């Protein structure tokens, strides 16, 4: 799903701005957790179902103490949604 597709689906719901955002913990809906944070970073897809998060160059420069690996050349910018749990 792209950011444009997500925006369109959320807009179509026409929900009030104070509606909580809850994430499923897996594809089968075996648990749920409130959305805690959103950030942009880099994503390397290993398959259609999973991949790896990488810090952007800007994030790495601002937080050198984290020791984040440099992202491979095939990463793409992505939006990451972080659950509470």
Rosetta constraint file for C-alpha pairs under 8 A:
AtomPair CA 1 CA 5 HARMONIC 6.11 0.50
AtomPair CA 1 CA 6 HARMONIC 6.76 0.50
AtomPair CA 2 CA 6 HARMONIC 6.29 0.50
AtomPair CA 3 CA 7 HARMONIC 6.10 0.50
AtomPair CA 3 CA 79 HARMONIC 7.57 0.50
AtomPair CA 4 CA 8 HARMONIC 6.17 0.50
AtomPair CA 5 CA 9 HARMONIC 6.23 0.50
AtomPair CA 6 CA 10 HARMONIC 6.13 0.50
AtomPair CA 7 CA 11 HARMONIC 5.97 0.50
AtomPair CA 8 CA 12 HARMONIC 6.08 0.50
AtomPair CA 9 CA 13 HARMONIC 6.57 0.50
AtomPair CA 10 CA 14 HARMONIC 7.08 0.50
AtomPair CA 10 CA 15 HARMONIC 7.97 0.50
AtomPair CA 11 CA 15 HARMONIC 7.81 0.50
AtomPair CA 15 CA 19 HARMONIC 6.64 0.50
AtomPair CA 20 CA 34 HARMONIC 7.38 0.50
AtomPair CA 21 CA 34 HARMONIC 5.96 0.50
AtomPair CA 21 CA 35 HARMONIC 5.63 0.50
AtomPair CA 22 CA 32 HARMONIC 6.49 0.50
AtomPair CA 22 CA 33 HARMONIC 5.54 0.50
AtomPair CA 22 CA 34 HARMONIC 4.22 0.50
AtomPair CA 22 CA 35 HARMONIC 5.49 0.50
AtomPair CA 22 CA 83 HARMONIC 7.94 0.50
AtomPair CA 23 CA 32 HARMONIC 5.54 0.50
AtomPair CA 23 CA 33 HARMONIC 5.28 0.50
AtomPair CA 23 CA 34 HARMONIC 5.94 0.50
AtomPair CA 23 CA 35 HARMONIC 6.17 0.50
AtomPair CA 23 CA 83 HARMONIC 6.52 0.50
AtomPair CA 24 CA 29 HARMONIC 5.51 0.50
AtomPair CA 24 CA 30 HARMONIC 7.38 0.50
AtomPair CA 24 CA 31 HARMONIC 5.83 0.50
AtomPair CA 24 CA 32 HARMONIC 4.41 0.50
AtomPair CA 24 CA 33 HARMONIC 6.44 0.50
AtomPair CA 25 CA 29 HARMONIC 6.59 0.50
AtomPair CA 25 CA 30 HARMONIC 6.65 0.50
AtomPair CA 25 CA 31 HARMONIC 5.16 0.50
AtomPair CA 25 CA 32 HARMONIC 5.31 0.50
AtomPair CA 25 CA 33 HARMONIC 6.76 0.50
AtomPair CA 26 CA 30 HARMONIC 6.32 0.50
AtomPair CA 26 CA 31 HARMONIC 7.05 0.50
AtomPair CA 33 CA 83 HARMONIC 5.70 0.50
AtomPair CA 33 CA 84 HARMONIC 5.80 0.50
AtomPair CA 33 CA 85 HARMONIC 5.89 0.50
AtomPair CA 34 CA 83 HARMONIC 5.74 0.50
AtomPair CA 34 CA 84 HARMONIC 5.61 0.50
AtomPair CA 34 CA 85 HARMONIC 7.84 0.50
AtomPair CA 35 CA 81 HARMONIC 6.86 0.50
AtomPair CA 35 CA 82 HARMONIC 5.95 0.50
AtomPair CA 35 CA 83 HARMONIC 4.51 0.50
AtomPair CA 35 CA 84 HARMONIC 5.93 0.50
AtomPair CA 36 CA 81 HARMONIC 7.71 0.50
AtomPair CA 36 CA 82 HARMONIC 5.56 0.50
AtomPair CA 36 CA 83 HARMONIC 5.09 0.50
AtomPair CA 36 CA 84 HARMONIC 4.96 0.50
AtomPair CA 37 CA 81 HARMONIC 6.07 0.50
AtomPair CA 37 CA 82 HARMONIC 5.06 0.50
AtomPair CA 37 CA 83 HARMONIC 7.03 0.50
AtomPair CA 38 CA 79 HARMONIC 7.02 0.50
AtomPair CA 38 CA 80 HARMONIC 5.66 0.50
AtomPair CA 38 CA 81 HARMONIC 4.75 0.50
AtomPair CA 38 CA 82 HARMONIC 6.11 0.50
AtomPair CA 39 CA 79 HARMONIC 5.86 0.50
AtomPair CA 39 CA 80 HARMONIC 5.34 0.50
AtomPair CA 39 CA 81 HARMONIC 6.84 0.50
AtomPair CA 40 CA 77 HARMONIC 6.94 0.50
AtomPair CA 40 CA 78 HARMONIC 5.66 0.50
AtomPair CA 40 CA 79 HARMONIC 4.63 0.50
AtomPair CA 40 CA 80 HARMONIC 5.98 0.50
AtomPair CA 41 CA 53 HARMONIC 6.98 0.50
AtomPair CA 41 CA 54 HARMONIC 6.19 0.50
AtomPair CA 41 CA 55 HARMONIC 5.39 0.50
AtomPair CA 41 CA 56 HARMONIC 5.48 0.50
AtomPair CA 41 CA 77 HARMONIC 5.83 0.50
AtomPair CA 41 CA 78 HARMONIC 5.69 0.50
AtomPair CA 41 CA 79 HARMONIC 6.61 0.50
AtomPair CA 41 CA 80 HARMONIC 7.12 0.50
AtomPair CA 42 CA 53 HARMONIC 5.85 0.50
AtomPair CA 42 CA 54 HARMONIC 4.91 0.50
AtomPair CA 42 CA 55 HARMONIC 6.05 0.50
AtomPair CA 42 CA 56 HARMONIC 6.10 0.50
AtomPair CA 42 CA 71 HARMONIC 7.35 0.50
AtomPair CA 42 CA 75 HARMONIC 5.76 0.50
AtomPair CA 42 CA 76 HARMONIC 5.32 0.50
AtomPair CA 42 CA 77 HARMONIC 4.58 0.50
AtomPair CA 42 CA 78 HARMONIC 5.61 0.50
AtomPair CA 43 CA 51 HARMONIC 6.80 0.50
AtomPair CA 43 CA 52 HARMONIC 5.66 0.50
AtomPair CA 43 CA 53 HARMONIC 4.96 0.50
AtomPair CA 43 CA 54 HARMONIC 6.10 0.50
AtomPair CA 43 CA 75 HARMONIC 5.08 0.50
AtomPair CA 43 CA 76 HARMONIC 5.32 0.50
AtomPair CA 43 CA 77 HARMONIC 6.32 0.50
AtomPair CA 43 CA 78 HARMONIC 6.09 0.50
AtomPair CA 44 CA 51 HARMONIC 5.38 0.50
AtomPair CA 44 CA 52 HARMONIC 5.16 0.50
AtomPair CA 44 CA 53 HARMONIC 6.73 0.50
AtomPair CA 44 CA 54 HARMONIC 7.72 0.50
AtomPair CA 44 CA 72 HARMONIC 7.62 0.50
AtomPair CA 44 CA 74 HARMONIC 6.51 0.50
AtomPair CA 44 CA 75 HARMONIC 4.54 0.50
AtomPair CA 44 CA 76 HARMONIC 6.70 0.50
AtomPair CA 45 CA 49 HARMONIC 7.98 0.50
AtomPair CA 45 CA 50 HARMONIC 6.12 0.50
AtomPair CA 45 CA 51 HARMONIC 4.15 0.50
AtomPair CA 45 CA 52 HARMONIC 6.54 0.50
AtomPair CA 45 CA 75 HARMONIC 7.56 0.50
AtomPair CA 46 CA 50 HARMONIC 5.76 0.50
AtomPair CA 46 CA 51 HARMONIC 4.59 0.50
AtomPair CA 46 CA 52 HARMONIC 7.42 0.50
AtomPair CA 47 CA 51 HARMONIC 6.65 0.50
AtomPair CA 54 CA 68 HARMONIC 7.52 0.50
AtomPair CA 54 CA 69 HARMONIC 7.31 0.50
AtomPair CA 54 CA 70 HARMONIC 7.42 0.50
AtomPair CA 54 CA 71 HARMONIC 5.65 0.50
AtomPair CA 55 CA 59 HARMONIC 5.73 0.50
AtomPair CA 55 CA 60 HARMONIC 6.18 0.50
AtomPair CA 55 CA 68 HARMONIC 6.67 0.50
AtomPair CA 55 CA 69 HARMONIC 7.77 0.50
AtomPair CA 55 CA 70 HARMONIC 7.58 0.50
AtomPair CA 55 CA 71 HARMONIC 7.08 0.50
AtomPair CA 56 CA 60 HARMONIC 6.25 0.50
AtomPair CA 56 CA 71 HARMONIC 7.48 0.50
AtomPair CA 57 CA 61 HARMONIC 6.14 0.50
AtomPair CA 57 CA 70 HARMONIC 7.65 0.50
AtomPair CA 58 CA 62 HARMONIC 6.18 0.50
AtomPair CA 59 CA 63 HARMONIC 6.05 0.50
AtomPair CA 60 CA 64 HARMONIC 5.50 0.50
AtomPair CA 60 CA 66 HARMONIC 7.63 0.50
AtomPair CA 60 CA 67 HARMONIC 7.74 0.50
AtomPair CA 60 CA 68 HARMONIC 6.47 0.50
AtomPair CA 64 CA 68 HARMONIC 7.59 0.50
AtomPair CA 71 CA 75 HARMONIC 6.67 0.50
